[in-house]
Amino acid sequence: MHMVHHLDVAQALTLLLHTDGLNGEIFNIANDAPITLYELADSVGQAADAFAPAEGPLNDPFEGIMDISKLRKQTGFRPLVPSYYVARDLDIL
């Protein structure tokens, strides 16, 4: 799944508000590195409690993956916080 830091939401909204010709357009905002729910649970020490050992493969491994190419192309957006791990390491979760 993709996440997005509030700094990047603010950046994207500012870029969108200052870019002409986007009236009525819809844009996805996300970071550069989606993570699994298992990784997220594991990062806070809860993976063993949240997931059964016999979990099978995902039905759709691309569910929750966002395409932000339109936002990049039309506004020049680049995430300031490109991943959950960067936010965690910078202590800005």
Secondary structure, DSSP 4 states (H G I P E B T S, - for coil): -----HHHHHHHHHHHHTSTT-TT-------SB---HHHHHHHTT-HHHHS-TT----S-TTTT----HHHHHHH----SS-BHHHHHHTT--
